Amino acid sequence: MQAASLSALADLIARLERADATLDATLAATAPQATVPMREAVLPLARAQLALVQANTDITLVADELRRYQKYAVPGKPSLQIVQLRKQQGAVKQTALIARQNFAQATHAFLRESGLTAPARRLPTDFASGWLAKIAAA
């Protein structure tokens, strides 16, 4: 299942923060056995997913730029630009690892609070990503 896009997640977060009645009805229908209001359970999950998608996008951008500079680099000592891009790539990868860990924690909290269960043989994070994509599209 494809994760929701940055714009779809940003829109979902905005709808959750302004208490959209249509969205609340959709959330209540998807998880009637929730122990907390679904808006309160979904909001941290959506924010964590947004941070993860943004971090993955940043990794791609930095890697593309680094490849572009390295393509024409002369052999020997790397230029200052390449060194800075490698440092930036390391920082972005670290941010992505933290975002992935935060998303996993938010997923487990969401599943516990919502009463939903991930299907067998499917990662909870994949289930939550697909679920968020469906809710964001609704």
N, C-alpha and C positions, 0 to 999 in steps of 0.2 A: 504494500500500500504506500502510496506517495504521501510525503509529509506536506502540510499546508505551506503556501508561499509566505514570504515576509509580509506582503500587503494583506493577505487574508488573515494572518495571525494578528497583525496590528489592528485590523478592523474588528476581529473577534474580541480582543482585549478592550477596545473602546466600547463595544456593545456591552461587555460584561461590567465595565466600570460605570456605565450610565444606567444600568438595570433595565435593559430592553425586555419588555414584557413578552414579546414573541419568542425571544431566545430563552427566557426563563421557562416558558411553557414547553419548548422543545427539550430543554435539559431535564425538566421534571418527567417528561414522557420517556426519556431514554434510561433514566435510573430512578424508578419509583421507590426503591428500597434504600435510598441515600440517608446517611445519618446526620448530615449537615446540609444546608442549602447548597444546591449544585453550583450556583454562581461562585460561592466561596471556595468550593473544591476545584473548580475548573480554572479559575483565575491564576493561581500559582503555576499550574501545569502549562497554561498557555504562555505565560511569561517565560518559563524555563524553555519551552519549545522555541519561542522567538529568539532567545539568546543563543540556543544551539544552531538554529538555521542561520542566524547572523554570523556566528563564528565559523561555520562551514563555508559560507560565502566569502568571508575574509580570507580563509585559507586558500581558496581557489584564486582570488584576486592577487594575493601576494605571490603564490606559486607561478601564476602566469607572468607577472612582472619580472620575477627572478629569472624565469626561462628566457624571456625576451632579452634581458641584459646579458645573461650568460652565453647566449647564442653567438654573439659577436665579440665576446671577451677574448683578449689575447692570452696565450698561455703564460703561466708564471703567477706572480703575485696578483690577487684579485683587487679590483678597484674598490674605492671607498663605497661606491653605490652598491656593489654586490655584497660587501660585508654588512652594510646597513640592512639590506634586504634579507640577508640570512638571519640577522638578529631579529628582525621584524617577523620573519617566518617562524622562528622559535617561540616568540612571544604569542603569536596568533595560535600556534598549535597548543601551547599551554592553556590559553583561554578556552580553546575548543574542548580540551580534556576536562576542564573544570565545568564547562557548560554541559557536557555529556553526563558527568557525574550528578550535577544538580538536576538535570532532567530525569535521570533514573530515580533519584530520591523523590522528586515531585510526582513521578508516576506511581510509585508505591504508596505515597500518601493519598493520592487521588483515588487509587483503586480501593484502598482501605476505607476512605470516607464515603465514596460513592456507592459502595456495595457491588460494583461491577467486578467481574472476574475475566481475566484474559483467557482465551481458548487454550486448550492443551497444545503443546508443541509450537507455541508462538510466544515470542518475547513480550513481556509486559510493555516495554518501551515502544515496540512496533505497534502493539494494539492501541496504546494511548495516542501515538502519532496518527494512526488511521482514524481513530475516533474523533480526534480534534479536527482533522481534515473534513470529516463528514459534518461536524457541528459548524465549522467555519463556513462551509458551503451552504448550509441551511439558512 
